[in-house]
Structures are given as C-alpha cells and as structure tokens.
Amino acid sequence: MQHGSGFLTSRQRRLAWLGFLLAAVQAPVAAKLVDDSSWLFSLVVALMIATVIIADDATRRRPADARSSD
C-alpha cells in the first residue's frame, strides 16, 4: 500500500512545527507578562498552524491511488 504525499515539503513541515512550538510557548508567556489579551493572537496562530499540519498529515496518510472525491 503506497501512501500519498502531503502538500507540504519536508522543509515546510519542519518549519510549520517550529512555528507551532514557538507560538504555543509564546502565548502563555505573553499572558503572564502582558495585561491585555494580545496573547490570544499567538494562540490563534498556533491553532491555525496545527490545522495545517493535521491536514498535511491526513493527506499523507491517504493512499496514493485514492481520488480526491472520496
């Protein structure tokens, strides 16, 4: 069984993980240091990056011969 390739290259996937980790760590640090709710922006960015990583992972797990309409 062959697996399909994702829409991210391996370099883009590593950078996405790095961006996710940095944003996920920065959000609670900013919440402690800043009085306003600007830390929520970091949380939203981390969640968006996580969504892209999950979508890429799902695309990679799909068999190569599967149609996009399935």
C-alpha positions in Angstrom: 0.0 0.0 0.0 1.5 3.3 -1.1 0.9 6.5 0.8 0.3 9.8 -0.9 2.5 12.8 -0.4 1.2 15.8 1.5 1.0 19.3 0.2 3.9 20.5 2.4 7.5 19.6 1.7 9.6 18.1 4.5 11.3 21.5 5.0 8.0 23.3 5.1 6.7 20.7 7.6 9.7 21.2 9.9 9.2 25.0 9.7 5.5 24.6 10.5 6.3 22.5 13.6 8.9 25.1 14.7 6.3 27.9 14.2 3.7 26.0 16.1 6.0 25.3 19.0 7.2 28.9 19.2 3.7 30.3 19.1 2.4 27.8 21.6 5.2 28.6 24.0 4.9 32.4 23.5 1.2 32.5 24.2 1.3 31.6 28.0 4.5 33.6 28.5 2.8 36.7 27.0 -0.3 36.0 29.1 1.8 36.2 32.2 3.7 39.4 31.2 1.1 41.5 29.4 -2.1 42.8 30.9 -4.2 42.9 27.8 -5.5 39.9 25.8 -3.0 40.2 22.9 -1.7 36.7 23.8 -4.8 35.3 22.2 -3.3 36.2 18.8 -0.4 33.8 19.4 -2.9 31.1 20.5 -4.9 31.6 17.3 -1.8 31.4 15.1 -0.7 28.2 16.9 -4.1 26.7 16.2 -4.0 27.7 12.6 -0.6 26.1 12.1 -1.7 23.0 13.9 -4.7 22.7 11.5 -2.3 22.9 8.5 0.0 20.2 10.0 -3.0 18.0 10.7 -4.4 18.5 7.2 -1.0 17.7 5.7 -0.8 14.6 7.9 -4.2 13.4 6.7 -3.2 13.9 3.1 0.0 11.9 3.6 -2.0 9.0 5.2 -4.4 8.8 2.2 -3.4 6.1 -0.3 -1.8 7.4 -3.4 -4.4 6.0 -5.7 -7.4 7.5 -3.7 -9.4 10.0 -5.6 -9.9 13.5 -4.2 -13.7 13.0 -4.3 -13.5 10.1 -1.8 
